[in-house]
Amino acid sequence: MPEELKRKEHSKKKEFTYIFETYYKRVYNYIYCQVSRHYTAEDFTSQIFGKIMVKIDIYSESKSLFKVWLFAITRNVVNDYFRSLKKNKLFSIDSIKEELKKGTGVLTTFFN
């Protein structure tokens, strides 16, 4: 690898390290406040920084501040999560057991 490419690669690593150290807690806290689940917040935070690594070259300072761009990505990941919950309409086992105990027939129509 030519020396110039090595310097560019090293510079990108330093830049990403700075971004990660500066914004990790803010991104994680924002997500955790939205989803109230530690592991989900960790997973999404990881996904977001992965997206930033891939998309950093398309970021344009002339369009917005970096943190605005970063939190737009963050907000979109959280919104996608909630949209997927609405589509899948997951039920907890406890709520299903409760409906069965009530004998309302709601689940009978759902499963038939």
C-alpha positions as a printed Julia matrix, in Angstrom:
112×3 Matrix{Float64}:
   0.0     0.0    0.0
   1.45    3.39  -0.98
   2.39    5.74   1.86
  -0.27    8.31   0.92
  -3.05    5.71   1.16
  -1.74    4.61   4.56
  -1.88    8.2    5.81
  -5.43    8.67   4.5
  -6.54    5.42   6.11
  -4.93    6.41   9.39
  -6.6     9.81   9.19
 -10.02    8.21   8.62
  -9.53    5.94  11.63
  -8.64    8.93  13.82
 -11.65   10.84  12.5
 -14.01    7.96  13.21
 -12.51    7.41  16.66
 -13.14   11.07  17.45
 -16.74   10.84  16.19
 -17.38    7.67  18.17
 -15.92    9.03  21.42
 -17.73   12.34  21.04
 -21.21   11.06  20.15
 -21.55    7.5   21.46
 -23.14    8.4   24.81
 -25.52   10.93  23.26
 -26.69    8.53  20.57
 -27.06    5.65  23.04
 -28.98    7.8   25.55
 -31.33    9.12  22.87
 -32.11    5.61  21.67
 -32.49    4.23  25.2
 -34.97    6.99  26.06
 -37.0     6.02  23.0
 -36.96    2.21  23.29
 -36.35    1.65  27.05
 -34.3    -1.49  26.36
 -30.56   -1.65  27.04
 -29.69   -4.33  24.49
 -31.84   -2.79  21.78
 -30.2     0.59  22.38
 -26.74   -1.0   22.17
 -27.61   -2.82  18.94
 -29.02    0.29  17.31
 -26.09    2.42  18.42
 -23.75   -0.1   16.84
 -25.8    -0.08  13.62
 -25.74    3.71  13.49
 -21.98    3.99  13.83
 -21.63    1.3   11.18
 -23.8     3.38   8.84
 -21.73    6.46   9.61
 -18.54    4.64   8.68
 -20.03    3.65   5.35
 -21.75    6.98   4.59
 -19.21    9.47   5.97
 -18.02   10.29   2.45
 -21.49   11.51   1.43
 -21.81   13.87   4.41
 -21.71   17.5    3.3
 -20.9    20.31   5.72
 -22.71   22.74   3.46
 -26.03   20.92   3.98
 -26.08   20.53   7.77
 -24.03   20.28  10.91
 -22.51   16.87  11.5
 -24.53   16.22  14.67
 -27.75   17.06  12.79
 -26.83   14.51  10.12
 -25.88   11.93  12.77
 -29.13   12.34  14.69
 -31.19   12.21  11.49
 -29.71    8.76  10.92
 -30.38    7.88  14.56
 -33.98    9.08  14.41
 -34.57    7.09  11.22
 -33.27    3.88  12.8
 -35.57    4.34  15.81
 -38.55    5.18  13.58
 -37.9     2.09  11.47
 -37.9     0.01  14.66
 -41.29    1.3   15.75
 -42.72    0.86  12.24
 -41.59   -2.76  12.24
 -43.32   -3.32  15.6
 -46.57   -1.98  14.17
 -46.31   -4.24  11.14
 -45.55   -7.37  13.11
 -47.92   -6.69  16.03
 -46.12   -8.91  18.48
 -48.02  -10.3   21.44
 -46.45  -11.29  24.72
 -47.1   -14.78  26.05
 -48.58  -13.23  29.2
 -51.16  -11.23  27.25
 -52.15  -14.36  25.3
 -52.51  -16.38  28.52
 -54.63  -13.6   30.01
 -56.95  -13.58  27.0
 -57.29  -17.36  27.18
 -58.23  -17.12  30.87
 -60.87  -14.51  30.09
 -62.41  -16.75  27.44
 -63.47  -13.75  25.37
 -62.97  -15.47  22.06
 -60.68  -12.71  20.85
 -57.84  -15.14  20.3
 -60.11  -17.69  18.68
 -60.9   -15.25  15.91
 -57.26  -14.23  15.69
 -55.95  -17.77  15.27
 -58.69  -19.01  12.93
